[in-house]
Amino acid sequence: MSGHSKFANIKHKKERNDAKKGKVFTKLGREIAVAVKEGGADPENNNKLRDIIAKAKSNNMPNDTIDRSIKKAAGDGNAVNYESITYEGYGPSGVAVIVDALTDNKNRTASNVRSAFTKGNGSIGTPGCVSFMFEKKGQILISKEDCEIEEDELMMLALDAGAEDFLSEEDSYEVLTDPESFSDVHKALEDAQVPMANAEVTMLGNTMVELTAEEDIKNLQKTLDLLEEDDDVQMVYTNWDE
């Protein structure tokens, strides 16, 4: 899957998210709340919270909204308890799909996720059935158009901060890190005022699957749209080479 394709997909996703920012911010707020409950309200001592803040910033969530979400989570002893659940399954032509959810009702979420797969002519699998096809990585995408730093300087900045790889594509740079180094690399780029189009710890497919049949593409997109619309679903990962 080329960096150009990844960047184009991110831009398309951001454009769709702009129309429903409230929903996106609600999901991010839920992730922040869970991270605060698990590890405390100080990002310096809570790596998970620090990573989610980076993700929230790349989704244009205002700093004061992030701060309010953290303070609310830290001070709300009566907050809803969300449980983290991961579903794995297959879309058309064996495309692997991983769904991360945060829910206060496992039966509702399981039913909705199963329905989304079924309506797109896919199927839910057993835990571990597709996760071996993915690798957990920190991923930062930078638009060449928005970045004023020279490529060599940017590459050295990222690598010196702990990045594993630096890729230059047609219209973007892609910085890859191991999950533990993501925060350090993100902070180094942020301190250097590098504009990041996307920054998050994600699951990247080791082997990508290309769909050629129009019906397969339509069905997979139906599943992804239904999952994206579900309030309980936080993230969806696939090895579809769009």
N, C-alpha and C positions, 0 to 999 in steps of 0.2 A: 504494500500500500504506500504510495508515494507521499512525500511531505506535502506536495502541492494539493493532493486530494484531501489529506487530513486538514490542511488549513482551510480549504474551500468548504469542507464539511463543518468545521468549527464556525466559520462565518455564517453559513446558512443556519446553523443551530442557534447562534446568537441572535440573528435577525428574527427567528421565530420566537425566541425567548423574550425579546424586547416587547413583543405584543402581549406577553403574559408574565411580566416581571414579578407581579405579586405572588404568583404561584411558585416561581423559581426561588424567590426570597423566603417564602414559607418553608420550602424544602431545605434550603440552606440553614434557616433558623433552627429547624428540627435537628439537623446534623450538629450544629453548634451546641444545642441543649444536651444532646447525648454525650458529646465530647467533654463538656464541662462537668456533667454528672460523673463521668468515668474517671476524669483526671484533673479536675479543678479548673478554675477560671483564669489562671495565669498561663498565657501561651508559651512563656519561656520554660515552664516546667511541664508542659503538656503538648507533646509533639503532634498528637492527633488534632488538637484544637488549632495549633499553628498551621497545619496543612489545610484545614478547612477554611481558615481565614484567608489563606492564599487563594484558594479556589473561589471563595466569595468575592474577593477583590477582582479576580479575573472575569467574574460575571457582573462586574460593575455595581456590586452591593456597596452602598455608601458606608464609610467608616463609622459614622454615628449609629447607623442601623446595626452594624456588626457589634459595636460596643453595647448597645441596648440589649441585643440578643444574649450576649454573654452575662451581663448584669442580671437580666431577668432569669436566666437559667441558674445562676449562682444563688439567687435569693428566693427562688420559688420552690418551697418544700413540698408543695402540692401539685407539682408539674406531672403531666401524664408520663407514665413509664413506657418508653418505646423499646421494643425488642428488635434486634438486628437479625434479619433472615436473608439468606442467599438462595436463589433458585437457579437451576441450570437446565438447559434444554436445547432443542434443535429447531431451527427454522427450515424453510424450503432448501432442498439440495444439501442438507446436512450442515448449514450455517450454525455455528456454535453461538449460544446466547447465555449470558450471565446477568441475573437481575439482583441488585442489592436493594433491600427494602427495610424501612423502619416502621414498625406497626404496633398498635395497641390492641389489635384483633387479628390473630394469625389465621383464623378460618376465613375471614373476609379477604385478606390479602392473598392467601393461597388460591381461593376461588377466582379472584379477579385476574391473577397472573396466569392461571391455567386457561381461563377463558380467552385471554389475549393470545396465547400460543395457539389454541384451537382455532380461533377465528382467522388466523393467518396460516392455517394448514401446517402448523408445527406441533411440537409435543414437549411436555415437561419430562426431564430425565431424573435420574438419581443423583444425589450429591457426589460431586467429583467426576461426573460423566464428561464434562467439557473443560473444567478448570485447568486441566493439565495442558490444554492448548494455548493458555495465556500466561503472561508473565507480568507480575506487579511492578510497575515502574513509575517514577516521577516523570512527568512530561510537560515541557514548557514550549509553547509555540510563539514565535515572534515574527511579526510582519516586517518584511524588508522595507516596505514603503514607509513604515512608521519609525524605523530604527535608524538613528543617525550615527551610531558607532560602527566603525569599520569591522568587516567580517572577522579578520584575524584577531583584533582586539577583543571582540565579543566572545570568540571561541576560547581564547586564553582566560578571559574573565570567568566563563562558565566552568572550564576544566580545572582552573586553580581553586574554584570554590567546591569542587568535588563531583562535577558532572562526569558521567561515564562516556558519553558520546555527544558529538555536535554535528548535525547534518544540515547542509545547505541545499535547499530546493529552489524551485523556480521563483516563488514569491515569498518564501518564508525560511526561517531557521527553526530547527527542532533540537531542543536540548533534552537529553535523557539522563536520568539519575537512578540510583537505587532508592527505594522508599525512604531510607534513613537519612540520605544526603539531600533530599528534596528541599527541605526548609532552608538549609545553608545556601544552596544554589539560588533559590528563589530570593532570599534576602540580599545576596550579593548583586543580583541583577536589579532588584528593587532599589538598593542603595545607589546603584549606578544610573538610576532613572531610565532603565530599559523598559519600554512599553511591551507588556506581555498580552498577547491575544488570548491565551489560555494557559492555565497553570494548575495542575492537579496531580495527585497520585491516582493512577488509573490501571486498568488491565489491558495490555496490548497483546493481540493475537500473534502467535509464533508463525502460523501458516494461514494466509488469507484465502478466502473463498470468493471467487467471482461468479456472480449470477448473470446469465445471459438471457434467460427466458423472462419475458415481460410479466408473466403471471407470477413467477417466483418473486420478482422484485416487488410487485404490488402486494403480495401476501406478506412478505417480510416487513415491508413498510407499514402495513396495517397493524401487525403485532407491535412494532416499535412505537407507533403512534398511540395505541391503546395503553401500553406500559407507561409512556411518557405522561399521559393524562391522569394516571392513577396517583392519588395523593400519597399513597404509601411507598411508591417506588422512588428511590433516590437516584440510582444510576443503572444504566443498561450498557453492557459491553457486548460487542459481537466481533467475529473475525470476517465480516463481510467487507470485501474490497469494493467499495462503492465507486 
